[in-house]
Amino acid sequence: MTRTRLRAGAAKVDITPDITKIRIQLGGYNARLNMPPTGVHDPIYARALALEVGEQSAVLVALDHLLIPWSLTRNVLQAAGLQSPQLFISASHTHCAPDSMGLNERMRFPLPGVGTFLPEFLAFTTERVVQTIRQARQRMRPAMLAITAAELPNLNRNRRGRRLLDRTMTVARLDDSRGEPLAAVVVFAAHPTIYPHTMMQVSAEFPGVVQTTLERALGRGAVALYLNGALGDVSPVADVGKDHHERVRIYGASLAAHAQRLLRNAQPALARLRVHQQMARLPEAQPHPEFRETTGRDYKVPESLLRQLVREIVPEAAPVSLLALGDLLLVGFPGEPISSLGLQARELGREAGFRYVTPVALVNDWIGYILTRHEYLKGGYEATVSFNGPDAGEAVMGAVRAGIGALRG
């Protein structure tokens, strides 16, 4: 196949809800105790990249949201007329977005610090995301693809005290047949937690800065999509700035500058598009011992209710989503994988013949943190938000292996 057979289109739509009409809660930190935002610091968006090569098509969506519950993915699939493997929808994981549990039909009972399902919020968000996808598809035209990746020093760190870390930024650039920019995709791993829980306004945080900065630099209506990598145990190194607002701006601008450099140096790639979705059958849901202890102590929630809670909010199976474009393979995890699992996915993809392989967190569903057995048993915060026991990570990685094998075949 040649590059001229690729068609692409991109769009972005404001998905900031009217907080005077939809009583959203601000997600990201339990310490906010379900309080609504006091205002909007900067708007949040859905950004979509529609792709087509021959009879194969797919849509990549980047949301300025905390996570992606299956109920949102399902509604978008139905309204946009897409098959499950064709949709790759990822959350940036900004901790200043409306609480995405408000989009989760499974979350129907109150718990301190966690949002509850709001049907009107799900309907609003679905409509805006579908609008973005339709606009991107309407704008599709012949396109050329270029890809590259590089390690970035001193921009992220392992917050669980390990040296293991994915420092790689991966970028893809799509230009039209005249060489004008259509879209850019940037993948890098770091928790958007520069703003603390005391920040009570809606914000896309540093991923928003990355995207808007790149869009201004690219010009001509090009859309930049930021996808977060294997961020489960990764924090940003964002120590420069006199206050949190300045640190967000400086860190986002730094990532954008690195992305611009990589995009300029990206190498042309033949455009072959393949998609696949592999379901991971999960171990039985169970609250981590530390989760039972802290939640019971802090919120006076009995253990029987905790067991019911995790069984209701966590599905029995979750999708691993794979999108291959040229030499690039995106491996979408239905939650927050830690660095070691992301690096395993990269190695599996490279063994299958892909030059560029990048894990992407929070794609198409959410099962919490995705850990190795060792890290689950080690405990800590991430383990308490891992709801399927010590073998959940291996179950998900089994689906990664099977999915990459199916994609290659």
N, C-alpha and C positions, 0 to 999 in steps of 0.2 A: 504494500500500500504506500501511497505517496502522501506527503503533507497536505496537498491540495484537496484531498478527500475529506479532511476534517472540517466540520462546520461547528461554530461555537457562537454563543450569545450570552451576554451577562446583564444583570440588573440588580438594583438594590431598592428596598422599600423600608420606610420607617415603621418599626413595629412597637414603638413606645405607646403603651396604653394610656388612655386618658384617666389619670388617677383620681379624677373627680367623679368618674362614672363607673369604673371597675375598681373595687377596693382590694387591690393587690397587696401582698406583703412583700417586703424586700428580702430577697433570699441571700444565702451565702454564709451567714453566721447565726448560730443558735442564740447568741447573746442579744440579738435584736428582738427576740421574743415576739415574733409575728407582727411587729409594728409595720405600718404602711410607710412608704417613702414620704419625705417632706417636700419633694420636688424633683425636678429633672435637671441634673448637671449637664449631661450631654445625651442626645437621643441614641436609642439602640436600633439596629437594623437587621433585616434579613438580606443576605447577598446570595445570588444564585448564578451558577455557571452551567448553561445547557450545552451538552456535547453530543455530536452525532458523527459517526463514521460508518458509511454504508447503511446497513439496516440496524446497526447497534446504536443505542442512545442511552444517555444517562444525565442526571442532574445532580450537581454538587451544590449544597447549600450550607452557608456559614451563618449561624445565628448568634447574636450578642445575648446569650442566655446562659444560665448556670448549667443546665443539663437538658437532655432530650428524653421525655417519657414516651413509651410506646403509643399512648393514646394520641399524641400529636403526630407522630410518624404515620400511624394508621389513617388519621383523618386527612393528612396531606396527600398520601398515596391515593386515597379514594377520590378526593376532590380534583386532583391534578391528572387522574387517569394513568398513573404509573404502576408498573409492577415493582414488587419489593426490591429486587436487585438493582433497579434503575435509580433508586433514591439513596443518596449519601448525605444525610443531614447531620451536622455536627454543631455542638455548642462551644463557644469560646471559653466558657466557664467563668465569666466575669462574676465576681461576688457582689456586684451592685445592680443586678438585674431583678426584675420581678421574680419572686420565688417560683421556680418551674414546677414545684409540686402542685401549684395551682392548675397546671395543665395535666396532672396525672389523675386519671379516673380511679386509680387504685387507692389514692390517698383521701379517704372520706371521713376520717376521724381526727379530732384535734390532738396535737402533741406540741408541747411548748418548744418554740424555736423552729418549727417546721410548718410550711404552708399547707393548706387543705384545698381540695379540688374546687375550682370555680368554673362552671360550665361556660359562662360568658367570656372568661379569659381564654379558654381553649378555642371557642368559636372565633374570637377576634384574631388570635395568633394564627390559627389555621388559614383564615381568609387572607391575611397579609402575606403569609409565606407562599400560598398558592398564587397570589397576585404576582409575587416576585418571580416565581417559576414561569408563569405564562409570559411575562414580559421578556425574560431571558430567551425563551423559545422563539418568540416572535422576532427577536433581533439576531437570530442565528445567520451566519454568513461564512463563506470560506475562510479558514484560519490556518495559521502556522503555529507550531509548538516548539518551545525551547525549555530545557530543564537543566538544573544543576543543584549542587548541595555542597556545604562546607561546615566545618566545626567552628563555633563561636566561643571564644574563651571568656570566662568571668562574667557570664550573663545569667547563668542559672546554677543551682546547687541542690544536692540531695538533702532534704530536710529531715531524713531519718538517720543521718549520721554516716551514711555509706559513701564510698568513693564512686560507686557505680552510677553513671549519669550519661544521658544522651544529650550531647551538646550540638547536635547537627541541626542546621537550618536547611530545609529543602524548599526550593522555589520552582514554579513553572510559570512561563509567560506565554500568553496567547495573543498573537497579532493577526490583523486581517491581511488580505492578499496584497495590500499596499504597504504593509509593514507598520501600520498604525496599531497602537495597543488596544486590545479588547478587555483583557483581564489578566490578573496575576493571582497565583495561589502561593501562600506562604505557610509553612508548617514549622513550628518550634514549640518546645515543651517548657512551660512555666505556669504555675498557679497565678491567676490574676488576683492577688491578695495584697497589693500594695496599699489599697485603701483598707483601713481597719473597720471594725463593726460600727464604730461611731459615725462613719460616713453614711448618712441616711438619704442620699439622693440617688436616683437612677443614673447609672453610668456604664458605658462599655469598657471602662478601665483601660489598661494599656493595649489590649487588642484593638480597641476602637481607635486609639492614636495611630497604631501601625497601619490600619486600613485606610483611614482618612488621609494620612500623610502620603501613603503610596498613591492613592487616587489623585491627589493634587499633583504629585510629581509625574504620573503617567499622563494625565490630562485626557481630553477628548472623550469624556464620559466613561473611561475604563473603570472597572470594578475590581477591588482587591479583596480577596477572601483570606482571612486568618483562621487556620485550623490549629488546635492545640495538640501537641504530641503526647507521649507517655508521661503524663504530669503527676501521676499518683503520689510520688514522693519528691516532687520537684518544686522549688520556690524560685522566684526571680531574685537576682542580685541587683537590687534597686536602692542603693544607699545614698545616691547623690540627689540633693535638692533640699530646700529649706523647709518644705512641708510635704504632705502626702500628694497634693495636687501637682506640685512641681516634680516630685519623684515619678509620678505616673507619666507626665509629659516627657520627661527626660528619658525614661526607660523605653517608652513606646517609640520615641524618635530615634533612639539608638538602634533598636531592632529594625525599624524602617530603613535606616541608613544602610545597615548590613544587607537587608533584602534588596534595596536598590542596586547595590554593588553586584550582588549575585545575579539579579535579573539582567543587568547589562552584560554579564559574562556567560549567561545561559547558552547552552549548546543546542542547535537545532536537532529535533528528534522526529523520527517517523511516527505518524499518528495511527496507532492501533488501539481501539477501545474495547475493553472487556470488563464485564461486571459479574459478580457472583455473590451470593449470600449463603452462609453456612450457619445453621442453627447449633448453638451450644446447649446441650442438655445439662442443667445445673444440679448440683447436689441439693438436698433438701434444705430449705431456708431455716436458719437458726441464728439467734442473737449471740454475738460474741460475749464471752464471760465478762469482759470489761464493760461492754455496753449494758449488760444486765445490771452490773453493780452501779455504774455512774447514773444511768437513767432512773433506776429504782431509787437511788439515794437522792439525786438532785430534784427529780420531778415526781417522786412518790408513785411511780408506775409499777404495778405488780408484774412478776415474771410471766404469768399466764397471758396478760395483755400484750407484753413485749413479743412473745412468741406468735401471737395472733397478728400483731402489727407487721413483723417481718414477712410472714407468710402471705399477707395480703398485698404488701407493696412490691414484693419481688416476684417476677415471673418464674415459671418452671423451666423456661428455655429463653434464650436471648440470641439475637443475630450477631454474627461477625460479618461485616460488610467489606467487600473487596472491590476496588475500582482501579483498573490498570489502564493508563493512558501513555502510550509509547513505552519508554523505558522506566516509567514511574509507576510504582504500586503503592496505593494507599490501603492500609490495613485498619479498618474501623472497628474499635472496641466498644461494646455497649456499656461503658462505664469508665472508670479512671484507672488504667493500668499503671503499675509502677515501672521504673526504668528497666529492670532486668527483663520483664516480659516484653516491653517494647523492643529492646535490643534482640531478644530471641526472635521476634517477628521479623525484624530486619534481616537477620541471618537466614531465616527460612526463605524469605523472598529472594535474597541474593542467590541462594542455592538453586532456586527455581529459574534463575536466569535474568532477573530484573536488576538493572544497574542501580536504580534509585528506589529505595524502599523506606517508607516512613509510617510508623504507627500514628493513628489519629484517635484521640480520646472522645468519648461521649457522642457516639454515632448511633442514631436510630433507636436507641433504647438506653435504659439506665438500671444497672444492678448494684451500684455502689462502687467501692474500691475493688480492684482486681489485683490480688496479691499472690505471691508464691506461698507455699506451705510454711516455709521458714519465717517469712515476714508476718504471716497471720499469727503464728504461734508466739512470735516475739511481742505481739500486742502493740499498744499505742493507738493514737487517734484513727489512723487509716484502717486498722484492724476492726475497730468498733463500728465502722461504716462499711464493712464487708460482711454480707448477710448470708452467704451460702457455705460457710465453714472453710476448713483449711484446704480443701481440694478444688475450690471454685476456679482458681487460677489455671490449674492443669486442665480442667474441663474446657475453659475458654481457649487455651492454647491448642488443645486437641482440635477444636473447630478451626482455628487459624491454620493448622497444618493441613487439615482436610480441605479447607477452602482454597488454599494456595495450590494444592495438588489438583483440585478440580479446575481451577482457572488455567493452570498450565496445560492440563489435558485438553 
